[in-house]
Amino acid sequence: MIKLWFAPRTRAVRVAWLLEELGLPYELQRVEFEATATAFFAQKTPLGKLPVIDDEGLILAESGAIVEYILEQYGRGRLAPAPGTPARARYLQWLHFAESTAFPPLGIVVWMTLYRDDAAAHPELVQDAIGRAASGLEFLETHFGVGPWLLGEDFSAADIMMGFTLFAAQAVGVLDSRFPIINAYLSRLQERPALQKVLDL
Ligand SMILES: N[C@@H](CCC(=O)N[C@@H](CS)C(=O)NCC(=O)O)C(=O)O
């Protein structure tokens, strides 16, 4: 059974959400999130970060890699279009956009305003990160498509990756009324029973 090191409001939410959507059994190893301004890899997990999984001795970090690994091993074709299809290309774009492009400026805002105590001394840095975070959201708002999910009618793991990024954008106040399409999308995500279960963990 997969063991998941988990703390609420961290990227571990993505993995628990995926496991719930797939209906896979898993063991939750709860840890207290260590918020720190100076050190990284300081979480009480085998690789110092959240999330980490242990699948029968295979220890893995990186939420996107974990999501892809679980789908390859246990997905049986669910929650991801087949390789070689046009939908797969779009799936890969959003899966990686969520963590690689949209999240980094949000991470800087969180780091500056929550973990450090000198944000007031660097307003230009915070404003720059907020501006870049908003640009990422503009890209998503513009290229979202017809919905209801990123790939249209088919909910996929790309929605799970993006959902957590949008929670962070909402938490730092970037996801405001400039983004009606994304706000409606986030509301739909929040209605999914699998996510509701994870938000209660
Ligand atoms: N790109 C990684 C980021 C992992 C990450 O930074 N996780 C945060 C929690 S959401 C963490 O462990 N922060 C503490 C640290 O960096 O030491 C992923 O998607 O898993």
The ligand as a Gaussian input file, in Angstrom:
#p B3LYP/6-31G(d) Opt

LIG

0 1
 N        8.158000      20.965000      -6.718000
 C        7.969000      20.252000      -5.477000
 C        7.905000      21.271000      -4.353000
 C        7.883000      20.592000      -3.004000
 C        7.804000      21.623000      -1.890000
 O        8.519000      22.634000      -1.891000
 N        6.909000      21.349000      -0.922000
 C        6.765000      22.246000       0.190000
 C        5.424000      22.017000       0.851000
 S        4.080000      22.434000      -0.237000
 C        7.864000      21.962000       1.182000
 O        8.177000      20.814000       1.449000
 N        8.436000      23.047000       1.716000
 C        9.424000      22.983000       2.708000
 C       10.821000      22.990000       2.179000
 O       11.028000      23.414000       1.016000
 O       11.704000      22.588000       2.904000
 C        6.702000      19.407000      -5.559000
 O        5.859000      19.688000      -6.433000
 O        6.557000      18.436000      -4.809000

